[in-house]
Amino acid sequence: MAWVYILECSDGTFYVGSTSNLDARVAQHASGRGSRYTSRRTPVRLAWAEEFENVAEAYALEKRLQNWSHAKRLAVIEGRWSDLPALSTSKERQRETG
């Protein structure tokens, strides 16, 4: 089992990660030991998480989400998956079709 998660940082930015132990990883981030990025932006809160059977699937989604805009990540957090195509920039569309 593996998790993909999005943390909301104290400055309003989002951090995307994946882990096999969600509770422990979120605790690491909250204590300032999770990553360089989140250690400078505590406190953090878990905004969204999804569990996967397969580590490779979780990692692939993590990498995808890391390249997305703040607006697209917010749509995921709010469960507005259908809004994602409209939130894509023309530059992103060119990369996907190019």
N, CA and C atoms as an extended XYZ file, in Angstrom:
294
Properties=species:S:1:pos:R:3:atomname:S:1:resname:S:1:resid:I:1 pbc="F F F"
N         0.832       -1.188        0.000 N   MET     1
C         0.000        0.000        0.000 CA  MET     1
C         0.874        1.249        0.000 C   MET     1
N         0.386        2.273       -0.659 N   ALA     2
C         1.108        3.543       -0.719 CA  ALA     2
C         0.097        4.683       -0.775 C   ALA     2
N         0.515        5.812       -0.304 N   TRP     3
C        -0.332        7.001       -0.256 CA  TRP     3
C         0.287        8.123       -1.079 C   TRP     3
N        -0.557        8.905       -1.726 N   VAL     4
C        -0.177       10.194       -2.296 CA  VAL     4
C        -0.900       11.222       -1.446 C   VAL     4
N        -0.210       12.310       -1.112 N   TYR     5
C        -0.823       13.293       -0.230 CA  TYR     5
C        -0.446       14.705       -0.656 C   TYR     5
N        -1.295       15.635       -0.259 N   ILE     6
C        -1.029       17.058       -0.451 CA  ILE     6
C        -1.134       17.725        0.908 C   ILE     6
N        -0.079       18.447        1.274 N   LEU     7
C        -0.075       19.237        2.495 CA  LEU     7
C        -0.286       20.696        2.141 C   LEU     7
N        -1.044       21.391        2.966 N   GLU     8
C        -1.127       22.834        2.835 CA  GLU     8
C        -0.161       23.432        3.847 C   GLU     8
N         0.741       24.260        3.359 N   CYS     9
C         1.756       24.871        4.213 CA  CYS     9
C         1.252       26.200        4.775 C   CYS     9
N         1.952       26.701        5.775 N   SER    10
C         1.528       27.922        6.454 CA  SER    10
C         1.484       29.128        5.530 C   SER    10
N         2.237       29.109        4.431 N   ASP    11
C         2.235       30.230        3.490 CA  ASP    11
C         1.194       30.059        2.380 C   ASP    11
N         0.346       29.007        2.496 N   GLY    12
C        -0.705       28.785        1.516 CA  GLY    12
C        -0.294       27.944        0.322 C   GLY    12
N         0.973       27.556        0.245 N   THR    13
C         1.422       26.699       -0.849 CA  THR    13
C         1.098       25.248       -0.538 C   THR    13
N         1.190       24.416       -1.561 N   PHE    14
C         0.926       22.989       -1.402 CA  PHE    14
C         2.197       22.193       -1.629 C   PHE    14
N         2.349       21.139       -0.847 N   TYR    15
C         3.450       20.199       -0.996 CA  TYR    15
C         2.852       18.839       -1.331 C   TYR    15
N         3.376       18.182       -2.356 N   VAL    16
C         2.887       16.875       -2.778 CA  VAL    16
C         3.946       15.831       -2.476 C   VAL    16
N         3.519       14.701       -1.904 N   GLY    17
C         4.443       13.613       -1.621 CA  GLY    17
C         3.758       12.271       -1.688 C   GLY    17
N         4.542       11.222       -1.501 N   SER    18
C         3.995        9.866       -1.418 CA  SER    18
C         4.753        9.117       -0.336 C   SER    18
N         4.094        8.125        0.229 N   THR    19
C         4.680        7.386        1.347 CA  THR    19
C         3.938        6.077        1.552 C   THR    19
N         4.556        5.182        2.281 N   SER    20
C         3.870        3.945        2.654 CA  SER    20
C         3.227        4.058        4.036 C   SER    20
N         3.589        5.095        4.809 N   ASN    21
C         3.031        5.301        6.146 CA  ASN    21
C         2.603        6.760        6.274 C   ASN    21
N         1.358        7.027        5.957 N   LEU    22
C         0.865        8.405        5.898 CA  LEU    22
C         0.972        9.120        7.241 C   LEU    22
N         0.517        8.480        8.302 N   ASP    23
C         0.537        9.141        9.620 CA  ASP    23
C         1.947        9.541       10.036 C   ASP    23
N         2.896        8.628        9.866 N   ALA    24
C         4.281        8.916       10.249 CA  ALA    24
C         4.874       10.019        9.385 C   ALA    24
N         4.578        9.995        8.099 N   ARG    25
C         5.146       10.995        7.195 CA  ARG    25
C         4.582       12.383        7.475 C   ARG    25
N         3.292       12.471        7.721 N   VAL    26
C         2.694       13.771        8.045 CA  VAL    26
C         3.271       14.291        9.362 C   VAL    26
N         3.476       13.410       10.322 N   ALA    27
C         4.084       13.811       11.594 CA  ALA    27
C         5.502       14.343       11.382 C   ALA    27
N         6.256       13.706       10.478 N   GLN    28
C         7.601       14.200       10.162 CA  GLN    28
C         7.536       15.624        9.605 C   GLN    28
N         6.636       15.829        8.650 N   HIS    29
C         6.489       17.174        8.079 CA  HIS    29
C         6.080       18.172        9.147 C   HIS    29
N         5.138       17.807       10.002 N   ALA    30
C         4.634       18.712       11.035 CA  ALA    30
C         5.722       19.106       12.029 C   ALA    30
N         6.665       18.190       12.258 N   SER    31
C         7.742       18.475       13.204 CA  SER    31
C         8.915       19.211       12.560 C   SER    31
N         8.830       19.450       11.246 N   GLY    32
C         9.909       20.146       10.554 CA  GLY    32
C        10.979       19.234        9.997 C   GLY    32
N        10.777       17.914       10.086 N   ARG    33
C        11.775       16.960        9.613 CA  ARG    33
C        11.377       16.257        8.311 C   ARG    33
N        10.272       16.670        7.684 N   GLY    34
C         9.763       15.964        6.517 CA  GLY    34
C        10.500       16.256        5.228 C   GLY    34
N        10.754       17.518        4.968 N   SER    35
C        11.474       17.940        3.773 CA  SER    35
C        11.973       19.353        4.001 C   SER    35
N        12.934       19.750        3.214 N   ARG    36
C        13.449       21.115        3.324 CA  ARG    36
C        12.322       22.119        3.044 C   ARG    36
N        11.509       21.817        2.027 N   TYR    37
C        10.431       22.731        1.642 CA  TYR    37
C         9.455       22.949        2.793 C   TYR    37
N         8.935       21.876        3.370 N   THR    38
C         7.929       22.032        4.427 CA  THR    38
C         8.541       22.506        5.743 C   THR    38
N         9.817       22.215        5.981 N   SER    39
C        10.432       22.633        7.250 CA  SER    39
C        10.463       24.148        7.392 C   SER    39
N        10.445       24.844        6.270 N   ARG    40
C        10.452       26.308        6.278 CA  ARG    40
C         9.052       26.904        6.239 C   ARG    40
N         8.037       26.021        6.202 N   ARG    41
C         6.665       26.497        6.028 CA  ARG    41
C         5.699       25.850        7.026 C   ARG    41
N         6.189       25.524        8.213 N   THR    42
C         5.314       24.937        9.228 CA  THR    42
C         4.506       26.060        9.877 C   THR    42
N         3.342       25.753       10.402 N   PRO    43
C         2.744       24.422       10.451 CA  PRO    43
C         2.148       24.014        9.103 C   PRO    43
N         2.040       22.713        8.929 N   VAL    44
C         1.416       22.158        7.731 CA  VAL    44
C         0.195       21.360        8.156 C   VAL    44
N        -0.743       21.190        7.205 N   ARG    45
C        -1.904       20.354        7.495 CA  ARG    45
C        -2.147       19.451        6.297 C   ARG    45
N        -2.605       18.258        6.574 N   LEU    46
C        -2.949       17.324        5.520 CA  LEU    46
C        -4.224       17.815        4.847 C   LEU    46
N        -4.138       18.136        3.562 N   ALA    47
C        -5.290       18.668        2.832 CA  ALA    47
C        -5.986       17.581        2.019 C   ALA    47
N        -5.242       16.567        1.575 N   TRP    48
C        -5.810       15.513        0.725 CA  TRP    48
C        -4.868       14.312        0.734 C   TRP    48
N        -5.453       13.130        0.647 N   ALA    49
C        -4.649       11.911        0.523 CA  ALA    49
C        -5.485       10.838       -0.156 C   ALA    49
N        -4.799        9.980       -0.899 N   GLU    50
C        -5.457        8.847       -1.532 CA  GLU    50
C        -4.533        7.644       -1.445 C   GLU    50
N        -5.123        6.505       -1.117 N   GLU    51
C        -4.352        5.277       -0.965 CA  GLU    51
C        -4.374        4.473       -2.262 C   GLU    51
N        -3.252        3.850       -2.571 N   PHE    52
C        -3.103        3.020       -3.754 CA  PHE    52
C        -2.589        1.645       -3.362 C   PHE    52
N        -2.990        0.643       -4.105 N   GLU    53
C        -2.501       -0.723       -3.891 CA  GLU    53
C        -1.038       -0.839       -4.300 C   GLU    53
N        -0.651       -0.042       -5.284 N   ASN    54
C         0.624       -0.197       -5.955 CA  ASN    54
C         1.492        1.046       -5.733 C   ASN    54
N         2.720        0.859       -5.288 N   VAL    55
C         3.641        1.967       -5.043 CA  VAL    55
C         3.920        2.727       -6.337 C   VAL    55
N         4.060        2.011       -7.440 N   ALA    56
C         4.355        2.657       -8.723 CA  ALA    56
C         3.235        3.602       -9.138 C   ALA    56
N         1.987        3.212       -8.919 N   GLU    57
C         0.847        4.079       -9.236 CA  GLU    57
C         0.886        5.352       -8.389 C   GLU    57
N         1.136        5.184       -7.104 N   ALA    58
C         1.193        6.332       -6.196 CA  ALA    58
C         2.308        7.288       -6.609 C   ALA    58
N         3.466        6.742       -6.908 N   TYR    59
C         4.610        7.564       -7.290 CA  TYR    59
C         4.322        8.315       -8.594 C   TYR    59
N         3.689        7.646       -9.552 N   ALA    60
C         3.361        8.280      -10.827 CA  ALA    60
C         2.405        9.454      -10.622 C   ALA    60
N         1.395        9.289       -9.777 N   LEU    61
C         0.470       10.393       -9.512 CA  LEU    61
C         1.179       11.510       -8.762 C   LEU    61
N         2.040       11.165       -7.810 N   GLU    62
C         2.810       12.189       -7.093 CA  GLU    62
C         3.566       13.067       -8.081 C   GLU    62
N         4.272       12.456       -9.004 N   LYS    63
C         5.069       13.211       -9.966 CA  LYS    63
C         4.191       14.076      -10.869 C   LYS    63
N         3.034       13.563      -11.231 N   ARG    64
C         2.095       14.352      -12.044 CA  ARG    64
C         1.610       15.577      -11.283 C   ARG    64
N         1.169       15.352      -10.035 N   LEU    65
C         0.645       16.450       -9.215 CA  LEU    65
C         1.707       17.506       -8.931 C   LEU    65
N         2.954       17.082       -8.799 N   GLN    66
C         4.026       18.034       -8.509 CA  GLN    66
C         4.212       19.049       -9.631 C   GLN    66
N         3.835       18.690      -10.828 N   ASN    67
C         3.972       19.603      -11.969 CA  ASN    67
C         2.731       20.441      -12.220 C   ASN    67
N         1.711       20.264      -11.414 N   TRP    68
C         0.459       20.982      -11.611 CA  TRP    68
C         0.462       22.316      -10.885 C   TRP    68
N        -0.390       23.209      -11.362 N   SER    69
C        -0.535       24.533      -10.764 CA  SER    69
C        -1.250       24.445       -9.412 C   SER    69
N        -1.169       25.530       -8.686 N   HIS    70
C        -1.873       25.637       -7.408 CA  HIS    70
C        -3.372       25.419       -7.609 C   HIS    70
N        -3.920       26.000       -8.672 N   ALA    71
C        -5.355       25.875       -8.952 CA  ALA    71
C        -5.756       24.428       -9.214 C   ALA    71
N        -4.929       23.710       -9.939 N   LYS    72
C        -5.243       22.309      -10.222 CA  LYS    72
C        -5.132       21.459       -8.956 C   LYS    72
N        -4.141       21.728       -8.128 N   ARG    73
C        -4.009       20.986       -6.866 CA  ARG    73
C        -5.203       21.278       -5.956 C   ARG    73
N        -5.644       22.532       -5.924 N   LEU    74
C        -6.809       22.893       -5.123 CA  LEU    74
C        -8.048       22.152       -5.621 C   LEU    74
N        -8.189       22.015       -6.927 N   ALA    75
C        -9.323       21.273       -7.487 CA  ALA    75
C        -9.295       19.823       -7.020 C   ALA    75
N        -8.120       19.216       -6.963 N   VAL    76
C        -7.995       17.844       -6.467 CA  VAL    76
C        -8.418       17.783       -5.003 C   VAL    76
N        -7.916       18.697       -4.204 N   ILE    77
C        -8.254       18.736       -2.780 CA  ILE    77
C        -9.760       18.850       -2.589 C   ILE    77
N       -10.390       19.665       -3.408 N   GLU    78
C       -11.833       19.897       -3.295 CA  GLU    78
C       -12.667       18.862       -4.039 C   GLU    78
N       -11.998       17.886       -4.663 N   GLY    79
C       -12.713       16.827       -5.372 CA  GLY    79
C       -13.304       17.256       -6.697 C   GLY    79
N       -12.795       18.322       -7.264 N   ARG    80
C       -13.308       18.844       -8.533 CA  ARG    80
C       -12.469       18.344       -9.708 C   ARG    80
N       -12.363       17.042       -9.842 N   TRP    81
C       -11.548       16.427      -10.893 CA  TRP    81
C       -12.013       16.849      -12.284 C   TRP    81
N       -13.304       17.057      -12.451 N   SER    82
C       -13.827       17.432      -13.772 CA  SER    82
C       -13.381       18.836      -14.192 C   SER    82
N       -12.918       19.648      -13.247 N   ASP    83
C       -12.444       20.999      -13.563 CA  ASP    83
C       -11.019       21.012      -14.106 C   ASP    83
N       -10.299       19.915      -13.979 N   LEU    84
C        -8.880       19.898      -14.335 CA  LEU    84
C        -8.604       20.283      -15.787 C   LEU    84
N        -9.347       19.766      -16.760 N   PRO    85
C        -9.043       20.164      -18.148 CA  PRO    85
C        -9.145       21.676      -18.372 C   PRO    85
N       -10.135       22.303      -17.784 N   ALA    86
C       -10.311       23.747      -17.955 CA  ALA    86
C        -9.208       24.539      -17.254 C   ALA    86
N        -8.587       23.956      -16.241 N   LEU    87
C        -7.534       24.645      -15.494 CA  LEU    87
C        -6.161       24.490      -16.126 C   LEU    87
N        -6.067       23.669      -17.141 N   SER    88
C        -4.788       23.472      -17.817 CA  SER    88
C        -4.451       24.708      -18.643 C   SER    88
N        -3.196       25.111      -18.578 N   THR    89
C        -2.760       26.252      -19.375 CA  THR    89
C        -2.451       25.777      -20.782 C   THR    89
N        -2.379       26.688      -21.701 N   SER    90
C        -2.069       26.304      -23.075 CA  SER    90
C        -0.679       25.680      -23.158 C   SER    90
N         0.260       26.127      -22.330 N   LYS    91
C         1.606       25.549      -22.321 CA  LYS    91
C         1.542       24.076      -21.902 C   LYS    91
N         0.738       23.774      -20.886 N   GLU    92
C         0.580       22.383      -20.442 CA  GLU    92
C        -0.074       21.547      -21.540 C   GLU    92
N        -1.076       22.103      -22.194 N   ARG    93
C        -1.746       21.373      -23.271 CA  ARG    93
C        -0.790       21.071      -24.405 C   ARG    93
N         0.081       22.021      -24.733 N   GLN    94
C         1.057       21.814      -25.791 CA  GLN    94
C         2.007       20.678      -25.433 C   GLN    94
N         2.429       20.617      -24.170 N   ARG    95
C         3.313       19.534      -23.725 CA  ARG    95
C         2.624       18.195      -23.822 C   ARG    95
N         1.337       18.149      -23.404 N   GLU    96
C         0.605       16.886      -23.397 CA  GLU    96
C         0.322       16.388      -24.805 C   GLU    96
N         0.097       17.290      -25.748 N   THR    97
C        -0.248       16.870      -27.111 CA  THR    97
C         0.960       16.904      -28.033 C   THR    97
N         1.994       17.624      -27.612 N   GLY    98
C         3.126       17.895      -28.448 CA  GLY    98
C         4.017       16.803      -28.774 C   GLY    98
